Amino acid sequence: MAELWQFDAAALSEGYRTKAFTPVDALEACLARVATCQPHLNAMAHIDDAGARHAADASRQRWADAQPLGPLDGVPVSLKDNLHAGGLPTGWGSRLLRGFVASQDELPVARLRAAGMVIFGKTTLPEFAMQGHTGNLATGITRNPWNTALTPGGSSGGAAASVAAGCGPLALATDGGGSIRRPASHCGVVGFKPSAGLVPRAGGLPEIFLGHETVGAIGRTVRDVQHVVQVLAAPANRLAALDAAPARILFAPRFAAHPVDAGIAGQMADVARRFEALGHRVDEAQGFDLSEPLNAMWSLLSCTGLAWMMGEAAHLPEFGLEPGQQPDMAQCTQAIQNNLRDGLAAEATALFKLLACMQTLNHRLHALFSTCDFILTPAAAALPWTAEETHPTVIAGQTVGPRGHAVYTAFANAAGLPAIALPAGMLLGLPAGFHLVGRPGADAQLLALALQYEQAHPWASAWPALPA
């Protein structure tokens, strides 16, 4: 028999319905698992056991009265620590926010509460969610449950690591360039970034990625993630449940001349064949360079956003500054200090060039989606690397920069496309994932395709063996 912390959200809901166990039982199992995993993973920035127990008991009563608020009522969920939850600290991975406690829920968090979900804590991230690994000066380094010497990726590293380890079946997170999808790949779970506008935001932190950072979900199954998205979406945008129709899939095994790990390349060829076996047409792209200009400039968006935010910090309640007081940047990581310097030095023409690049990208994608329904790529170009390092410096024998592992994901943010990372299998004892991208607004179709693949090639029973 599986333990309760190993149940996905659907199984928990069924257990509540049949009175096999209660939301209180499920929460206690998850809190016990958190206590076991936290010393090894450091995936939690804050644990709200008292608030979670109160919410779980209220859910228990609703199920006892046969009046649940929906299928996710009583399901434990964590929040990435850049999402406001009333009464809980929001640290954003930075010592500059030390002592800040949110007065209200950000809109997506409020929708989880309204659905009866049990928020048990906040997960770790790099400072201001600006890097592809998870470590900061406020909470330390987060580690991968499959090998604790390695990183879970970032910026939603704590969220992905906690779900992969069984600390909770679902996590709410954000994605500003692959921050949900790459950690999901590195940890062997599902990570979904919705289309721009599907999940509205309000009442949160300053948006240094503007509308290109979206709120999405990490879970162990596609079905669970679908249910979360239904809760998060605006009522007019709720997704219909669809069956996967035969689709045209454009397979881009690599972008331009960027290197990709040989094991990942071989695994991706297997994934493409599996989609063909499911009845889809898969065409391999040669010399795929559609996102090449964007990848060279993408970091400019968050760097200039950071520079704007630091200039406005005295007016932002999260920083707790007096009028005219400047934030103490010596409290930040060297990477953030460097990003701020780059943002302050950027010229307006450079930012305009990025905006023009995004416009060109949208035109090219519109043409591309007239010939295909989905794009299939690796989720990341490399397997997880050493937890203390910000990025792998060599991939497939080739020297790469800070985003060399991350070339496959940012174009979906720039164009507002729905995208999902799914487990592809294990390589050298580590999970690796693949990445599916749909046209704008095709969230339901993308999730249907992902669900079909999951049902043919299930993964949710795989668990990392954490140190005792």
Secondary structure by P-SEA (a helix, b strand, c coil): ccccccccaaaaaaaaaaccccaaaaaaaaaaaaaacccccccccccaaaaaaaaaaaaaaaaaacccccccccbbbbbcccccccccccccccccccccccccccaaaaaaaaabbbbcbbbbbcccccccccccccccbbbbcccccccccccaaaaaaaaaaccccbbbbccccccccaaaaaccbbbbbccccccccccccccccccccccccccccaaaaaaaaaaacccccccccccccbbbbbbccccccccccaaaaaaaaaaaaaaaaabbbbbbbcccccccccccccaaaaaaaaaaaaaacccccccccccccccccccccaaaaaaaaaaaaccaaaaaaaaaaaaaaaaaaaaaaacccbbbbbcccccccccccccccccccccccccccccccaaaaaabbbbbbbbcccccccccbbbbbbcccaaaaaaaaaaaaaaacccccccccccc
